[in-house]
Amino acid sequence: MDSSYDVVIAGGGPVGALLALALGESPLSLLHVDSAEAGTGTRAGIGTGAGAERPIALSHGSRLLLDRYGVFRRIHNTPILTIHVSQRGGFGRTLMRADDYALPALGYVAAYSAIRAAMAGESKSAPLIGRVTAWSDAPAGLSVSLQLPDAGHREVQTRLLVLADGGASEMRASSPPKGAASAGVSRIRDYAQSALVAQVQAEKPHRNTAYERFTPQGPLALLPNDEGYAMVWCTRAEEALELREMGDRAFLDRLGARFGARLGKFVACSKRQSFPLALRYLTAGTAPRVIAIGNAAQTLHPVGGQGMNLGLRDAWELAASILKRLSVLDQPDFSAGFMAQRSADRRAEISLTDSLVRVFSHPDRLVGAARGAALMAIDTLPRARRLLAAAMMYGLRSGR
Ligand SMILES: Cc1cc2nc3c(=O)[nH]c(=O)nc-3n(C[C@H](O)[C@H](O)[C@H](O)COP(=O)(O)OP(=O)(O)OC[C@H]3O[C@@H](n4cnc5c(N)ncnc54)[C@H](O)[C@@H]3O)c2cc1C
């Protein structure tokens, strides 16, 4: 291990891994550190007793990014040909079809671990297992502290530290661990909701349709995959806990009551896992020579499935900026410039997902009627539908 690197990346999730792949062919010296083994996560399975793992809907835009590095072809996935959006207890629904946009698919459902494993399969070297625990200013850049299972505490110097260490980023915290500088100022909105994740089967086959159903308690998504549907059911934290612990039959009945009869009866499910939900994002610039990307910069509610898609765009744009401006990575305005460059895309996604959660969970009947009218308008106005579909496929600031 060297004592000095151009770039240190903390985090080997999909976002950190994409950045490492994109910089892999450059002349930069790179240290990539991850606290977990690649490919972690249990496989969902009905009847195996295994807990379900988080399903990811990759957008068409993410596919194009991953294709550049040969990663997408390695990801076992199910194409989404139709997206069906509706609200429980209200009129209005909208349908989007891949055919309408002359695309092979609107998106692709894959397991989180499958995405990580595909990235690991394409990269020339695995990340070093360990944690980045702190950093401080040093004469020629930053001094970064590492905790390595085999070598204990180590210090390395770098020109640029990239935090891709996910939603639980210690460094982003407003009170980071002792000795660590903070990556920036975080804003947090606790939704008091959890996402319950499971693999479920229904009487009717999915026909490559993804369902997003808004209910007053939170959105419920059913995503098509090999084994039926990957479910992401967002609901009040107490209800999620109850649903996680109850028997399978009672759970399937509750799911049917919440989702409706569109797919017939729900007939089987795996064990459930729950994830607490909150919006967390950096509001002020990161420290000079430190850049946060992916969930370390913004952790979104999973409604609309945009968190990873946004993070992959962060990684891709950061790689392009680094490669264009190799000689000025350690200039204080490099990190501020990147933050400014990404702010429109990030702000648009944050406000869209936040508004979806709040407007569609609003109990007022008038608001419900307005939601129904909006869904109908989207369904009947081709331009509105095209804009929504483009936002889901490429991101809100795609300009397509
Ligand atoms: C239920 C659910 C469903 C979702 N569905 C979708 C979806 O359909 N579409 C979508 O786009 N997004 C979805 N998301 C969001 C998506 O999972 C995240 O946006 C994405 O995983 C973020 O990737 P990341 O690489 O930034 O962070 P992570 O995937 O969290 O990876 C962070 C990595 O950093 C490592 N790490 C942590 N601390 C350190 C440290 N100090 N030093 C070194 N390494 C460290 C961790 O071990 C981990 O390997 C969903 C999220 C949830 C909870």
The ligand as an SDF file (V2000), in Angstrom:
LIG
                    3D

 53 58  0  0  0  0  0  0  0  0999 V2000
  -36.2060   -0.4910    0.1020 C   0  0  0  0  0  0  0  0  0  0  0  0
  -35.3760    0.2980   -0.8760 C   0  0  0  0  0  0  0  0  0  0  0  0
  -35.6520    0.2300   -2.2280 C   0  0  0  0  0  0  0  0  0  0  0  0
  -34.9080    0.9860   -3.1410 C   0  0  0  0  0  0  0  0  0  0  0  0
  -35.2290    0.9250   -4.4670 N   0  0  0  0  0  0  0  0  0  0  0  0
  -34.5310    1.6810   -5.3550 C   0  0  0  0  0  0  0  0  0  0  0  0
  -34.8610    1.6450   -6.7460 C   0  0  0  0  0  0  0  0  0  0  0  0
  -35.7880    0.9610   -7.1820 O   0  0  0  0  0  0  0  0  0  0  0  0
  -34.1250    2.4080   -7.6080 N   0  0  0  0  0  0  0  0  0  0  0  0
  -33.1140    3.2140   -7.1620 C   0  0  0  0  0  0  0  0  0  0  0  0
  -32.4900    3.9090   -7.9900 O   0  0  0  0  0  0  0  0  0  0  0  0
  -32.7720    3.2480   -5.8540 N   0  0  0  0  0  0  0  0  0  0  0  0
  -33.4470    2.5180   -4.9430 C   0  0  0  0  0  0  0  0  0  0  0  0
  -33.1060    2.5500   -3.6170 N   0  0  0  0  0  0  0  0  0  0  0  0
  -31.9680    3.3910   -3.1950 C   0  0  0  0  0  0  0  0  0  0  0  0
  -30.6090    2.6810   -3.3990 C   0  0  0  0  0  0  0  0  0  0  0  0
  -30.5750    1.4640   -2.6870 O   0  0  0  0  0  0  0  0  0  0  0  0
  -29.4800    3.5890   -2.9340 C   0  0  0  0  0  0  0  0  0  0  0  0
  -29.6530    4.8730   -3.4970 O   0  0  0  0  0  0  0  0  0  0  0  0
  -28.1120    3.0400   -3.3750 C   0  0  0  0  0  0  0  0  0  0  0  0
  -27.8750    1.7660   -2.8010 O   0  0  0  0  0  0  0  0  0  0  0  0
  -26.9960    4.0000   -2.9650 C   0  0  0  0  0  0  0  0  0  0  0  0
  -25.7640    3.4810   -3.3650 O   0  0  0  0  0  0  0  0  0  0  0  0
  -24.4250    3.9790   -2.6750 P   0  0  0  0  0  0  0  0  0  0  0  0
  -23.3200    3.2570   -3.3710 O   0  0  0  0  0  0  0  0  0  0  0  0
  -24.4090    5.4500   -2.6010 O   0  0  0  0  0  0  0  0  0  0  0  0
  -24.5330    3.5000   -1.1380 O   0  0  0  0  0  0  0  0  0  0  0  0
  -24.6320    2.0170   -0.5410 P   0  0  0  0  0  0  0  0  0  0  0  0
  -25.3010    1.1120   -1.4940 O   0  0  0  0  0  0  0  0  0  0  0  0
  -25.2250    2.1590    0.8250 O   0  0  0  0  0  0  0  0  0  0  0  0
  -23.1040    1.5640   -0.3680 O   0  0  0  0  0  0  0  0  0  0  0  0
  -22.2520    2.2070    0.5570 C   0  0  0  0  0  0  0  0  0  0  0  0
  -21.0110    1.3140    0.7630 C   0  0  0  0  0  0  0  0  0  0  0  0
  -20.0640    2.0400    1.5850 O   0  0  0  0  0  0  0  0  0  0  0  0
  -19.5500    1.1760    2.5810 C   0  0  0  0  0  0  0  0  0  0  0  0
  -19.1210    2.0320    3.7120 N   0  0  0  0  0  0  0  0  0  0  0  0
  -19.8900    2.5720    4.6970 C   0  0  0  0  0  0  0  0  0  0  0  0
  -19.1330    3.3320    5.5130 N   0  0  0  0  0  0  0  0  0  0  0  0
  -17.8500    3.2490    5.0460 C   0  0  0  0  0  0  0  0  0  0  0  0
  -16.6100    3.8160    5.4710 C   0  0  0  0  0  0  0  0  0  0  0  0
  -16.5420    4.6200    6.5490 N   0  0  0  0  0  0  0  0  0  0  0  0
  -15.4810    3.5260    4.7670 N   0  0  0  0  0  0  0  0  0  0  0  0
  -15.5430    2.7050    3.6600 C   0  0  0  0  0  0  0  0  0  0  0  0
  -16.6950    2.1410    3.2200 N   0  0  0  0  0  0  0  0  0  0  0  0
  -17.8360    2.4130    3.9000 C   0  0  0  0  0  0  0  0  0  0  0  0
  -20.7400    0.2500    2.8970 C   0  0  0  0  0  0  0  0  0  0  0  0
  -20.3120   -0.9610    3.4930 O   0  0  0  0  0  0  0  0  0  0  0  0
  -21.3170    0.0230    1.5000 C   0  0  0  0  0  0  0  0  0  0  0  0
  -20.6510   -1.0520    0.8620 O   0  0  0  0  0  0  0  0  0  0  0  0
  -33.8440    1.8080   -2.6760 C   0  0  0  0  0  0  0  0  0  0  0  0
  -33.5460    1.8700   -1.3180 C   0  0  0  0  0  0  0  0  0  0  0  0
  -34.3070    1.1260   -0.4130 C   0  0  0  0  0  0  0  0  0  0  0  0
  -33.9890    1.2010    1.0580 C   0  0  0  0  0  0  0  0  0  0  0  0
  1  2  1  0
  2  3  1  0
  2 52  2  0
  3  4  2  0
  4  5  1  0
  4 50  1  0
  5  6  2  0
  6  7  1  0
  6 13  1  0
  7  8  2  0
  7  9  1  0
  9 10  1  0
 10 11  2  0
 10 12  1  0
 12 13  2  0
 13 14  1  0
 14 15  1  0
 14 50  1  0
 15 16  1  0
 16 17  1  0
 16 18  1  0
 18 19  1  0
 18 20  1  0
 20 21  1  0
 20 22  1  0
 22 23  1  0
 23 24  1  0
 24 25  2  0
 24 26  1  0
 24 27  1  0
 27 28  1  0
 28 29  2  0
 28 30  1  0
 28 31  1  0
 31 32  1  0
 32 33  1  0
 33 34  1  0
 33 48  1  0
 34 35  1  0
 35 36  1  0
 35 46  1  0
 36 37  1  0
 36 45  1  0
 37 38  2  0
 38 39  1  0
 39 40  1  0
 39 45  2  0
 40 41  1  0
 40 42  2  0
 42 43  1  0
 43 44  2  0
 44 45  1  0
 46 47  1  0
 46 48  1  0
 48 49  1  0
 50 51  2  0
 51 52  1  0
 52 53  1  0
M  END
$$$$
